């Protein structure tokens, strides 16, 4: 049995909590957060604490925290044994170098507390301070996911940037699209089949092959019509994306 302590109570921590609790080979023995109120959802199922000095002894201490909090919590963490891991896509493994055994356990997915996910499908990117530690971290990872990758800190940072483009920026464009619909009395639901097909196409086509629209066609009349309908901020985004598409395909705005 692998004993795990989870530090954090946000989106990533919540989903890791669920995944570990469902695993027969993992014993999630404690959850830490500096705010007691954040621990209410965990208290019925596992021991909790707001005091780092009261952490139990475990095989793994998983810091599922905001990037800015990792260093502060790590500095307050005093353990005699066990592997300390963080779950950040953008932070270097060296952030935990004060611990003899340390590494990264980064699940590559967008997490919202109220969304159920199949964790077995989620890629987990691993890095560790030694081959021996990496082997132990891998044993933990395979208990909750079928997609395990060994990726160093530099590659992971670059992959995290790619993920921001693919997810965070894309979702913001959905929000802008939703605002345009709302301002004009149109239900956003009408665009959902289009959104699903756009995402589905890259299962069989490369993103470059799947590109359509007025920018790639160099349809100047449609582009100008769209710009006339947008506010200043929306125009800036529209022009930037149109220019990027046309650079990719060798056409000018």
Secondary structure as GFF3:
##gff-version 3
##sequence-region A 1 253
A	DSSP	beta_strand	2	7	.	.	.	ID=ss1
A	DSSP	alpha_helix	11	21	.	.	.	ID=ss2
A	DSSP	beta_strand	26	32	.	.	.	ID=ss3
A	DSSP	three_ten_helix	36	39	.	.	.	ID=ss4
A	DSSP	alpha_helix	40	43	.	.	.	ID=ss5
A	DSSP	beta_strand	47	49	.	.	.	ID=ss6
A	DSSP	three_ten_helix	52	54	.	.	.	ID=ss7
A	DSSP	beta_strand	60	63	.	.	.	ID=ss8
A	DSSP	alpha_helix	67	75	.	.	.	ID=ss9
A	DSSP	beta_strand	83	86	.	.	.	ID=ss10
A	DSSP	three_ten_helix	93	96	.	.	.	ID=ss11
A	DSSP	beta_strand	102	108	.	.	.	ID=ss12
A	DSSP	three_ten_helix	119	121	.	.	.	ID=ss13
A	DSSP	beta_strand	123	128	.	.	.	ID=ss14
A	DSSP	alpha_helix	131	141	.	.	.	ID=ss15
A	DSSP	beta_strand	147	150	.	.	.	ID=ss16
A	DSSP	alpha_helix	153	163	.	.	.	ID=ss17
A	DSSP	pi_helix	164	169	.	.	.	ID=ss18
A	DSSP	alpha_helix	170	183	.	.	.	ID=ss19
A	DSSP	three_ten_helix	188	191	.	.	.	ID=ss20
A	DSSP	alpha_helix	192	201	.	.	.	ID=ss21
A	DSSP	alpha_helix	207	210	.	.	.	ID=ss22
A	DSSP	alpha_helix	214	217	.	.	.	ID=ss23
A	DSSP	alpha_helix	220	229	.	.	.	ID=ss24
A	DSSP	alpha_helix	232	249	.	.	.	ID=ss25
###
